[in-house]
Amino acid sequence: MKKLLTTFFALIILCPLSFAEDDIIDMDMNLIDSPSFSGRKAVTQEQFDNALEQKQMRSRGLIQKFRDFLNRNKPENDPVLKSFESDGSGEMGMSAKEINNSKPNVVLSSDIIDSYGKVIPRGHYQISYSDTDSSKTISFMQGSNVYGVLKAIDTKDNWDENSIIYARILYPSPSVARVIFSNLDVCVEGFARIAEPI
């Protein structure tokens, strides 16, 4: 019995080695892939899709048609829903990463002075948040230009917002502007002096 098992395992191990000489790795693969090699005709993507669709329609027998009839009201069989392709994005057409990196817009109704003494003129701005090891900042941007930066502190005051990501400006006094920024991770606020009181 031991001799039989030894012979069997030896054959299993040595047989593939005897066929390794006839390996076709050295063949020109471009020649094999070319349609002229086997007399085949090149097929376009549209022709391939049409042939695949025809094959699928032919293979739908009576049982499959009956099963489709019974399942016609299920949401996963709705042709309108099937036509939508999921790209991993949510209701806003953006993925979670894009939503978190989006910059909300604010309207600055008066000139303010940022944390470094620079005047930010009134206008429309995108608010961007950055967190470094040394400080948290809120930046007023238009495109890629930064017009001013406020030092920010954490807050829990979200003003009962329904938005996930937002920025708001309040004027608690005639000489102070309060800017709040919130996204999925943080809720921060910064204060600025108004250059010309409202």
Secondary structure, DSSP 8 states (H G I E B T S, - for coil): -HHHHHHHHHHHHHHHHHHGGG--TTS-HHHHHSHHHHT-----HHHHHHHHHHHHHHT--HHHHHHHHHTTTSGGG-HHHHHS---S--TTS--HHHHHT---EEEE-S-EE-TTS-EE-SEEEEEEEEE-SS-EEEEEEETTEEEEEEE-EE----TT---SSEEEEEEEETTEEEEEEE-SS-EEEEEEEESS--
